[in-house]
């Protein structure tokens, strides 16, 4: 490489510009000053695609456009927990038995998404259960909606349909009076998530969790009754403590 000090006119002169390279080679360039810079016709004689006589990108005018950059590998993974939770409702009055459709439950995800994340709110799934969502979407807030909608649609369309298949209705009758009790319910995965990656980098992640609260009897009274029966049964010698405890705990589990 060699420096070419500016002398006020080069390289637009017919006398040419000559420089000697470090290895002894002589480099000469000539640009005819009578050729205007905007003369693309003359520039085109070189068979190049040029914007002017002196600005060319040195490729044939009929060359194809460069191939687009290869798209990264995108993968989508949906995981649903095998740990099931039964959401039910029952009543002596058949008209009072109500549960939201599973498709509607997972459709709530659209309301949960907010910008690059999810609201921290929980949404009702029947009278005693709720569903909550957590999510993360990479990218600018103003361009991620198509991505978040696609993830929500995938979860809603897959999990919603799967849970809907477990829907059941049944009627039980009291052993003493034969009074009917009406039940409806379905089996939900306790949690699940969908992850979108591109070139092994997580671009979107959405997960859900369903939690249910027990009744007062299940949370407090049943365990208290069990403990009391265990003490009385053991003291009266009706059965060994561990046997009596197992029986009462089993009865508690059957109700709760």
Secondary structure, DSSP 8 states (H G I E B T S, - for coil): -------SSTTSSTT-EEEE-TTS-EEEE---TTS-TT-HHHHHTTSS-EEETTEE--S-TT-----------EEEEEEE-S-EEEEEEEESSGGG-----HHHHHHTHHHHEETTEE-S-EEEETTTEEEEEEEEE-S-GGG-HHHHHHHHHHHHHHHHHHHHTT-EEEEEE-TTT--EEEEEEEEEESEEEEEEEETTEEEEEEEEEEEE---HIIIIIHHHHHHHHHHHHHHTTSS-HHHHHHHHHHHHHHH-
